[in-house]
Amino acid sequence: MAEAERIIGTPDIPDAEGPDGPEDRQPAEGHGPAGEDEPGGRGRKKILVLLVVAVLAYLLDLISKMIVVAKLEHQEPVEILGDWLKFDAIRNAGAAFGIGEAFTVIFTVIAAVVIVVIVRLARKLYSLPWAIALGLLLGGALGNLTDRIFRAPGVFKGAVVDFIAPAHFAVFNLADSAIVCGGILIVILSFKGLDPDGTVHKD
């Protein structure tokens, strides 16, 4: 979250010199000089990538949950890889992987805040890897937020549908998977110093 807030506070167009000097913040490979790299059209393409990834992640999660509720709920678990992987429909009032079931409303608010932060970041997005990562986060957050709003027992208290049940691990869904993959990608990008605006900073 600190990384996101730091980027939100940066100018829309990266300056040639960062706060620590011109060598501390450089355009990523394939970018022109600061102020000239990534014209508006290419920036919009990154936003389009974010939206496409988010929509795909959201639809896959939504469709999978609809099938699970219709076909698997109140049924015996379906073995996919023997005892190692099963499809077992459950309702989860907590966060990802069944954590914190007593704080459903809080997790709903957190998901909404994450979506707002991603939307704010999108206007300064010039990096394709960041577009993919944020798209996964956005699609996953929207998928679980849809359950929170529309499923029983009530608005903002709805239980999320989980069904992927590996052996010796918590049950989860495709939205959780998208969020985790997006988060891992963001950690990798941050470790490499690549910012959402396409620049690379040196610590």
Salt bridges, closest charged atoms under 4 A:
GLU3 OE2 - ARG6 NH2 2.89
ASP12 OD1 - ARG123 NH1 3.47
ASP12 OD1 - LYS124 NZ 3.88
ASP37 OD2 - HIS31 ND1 3.36
GLU38 OE2 - HIS31 NE2 3.92
GLU38 OE1 - ARG42 NE 3.49
GLU38 OE2 - LYS46 NZ 3.58
ASP61 OD2 - LYS65 NZ 2.81
GLU73 OE2 - ARG91 NE 2.63
ASP83 OD1 - LYS86 NZ 3.84
ASP147 OD2 - LYS65 NZ 2.96
ASP147 OD1 - ARG151 NE 2.82
ASP195 OD1 - ARG6 NH2 3.00
ASP195 OD2 - ARG25 NH1 2.76
ASP195 OD1 - HIS201 ND1 3.14
ASP197 OD2 - ARG25 NH2 2.95
ASP203 OD1 - HIS201 NE2 3.73
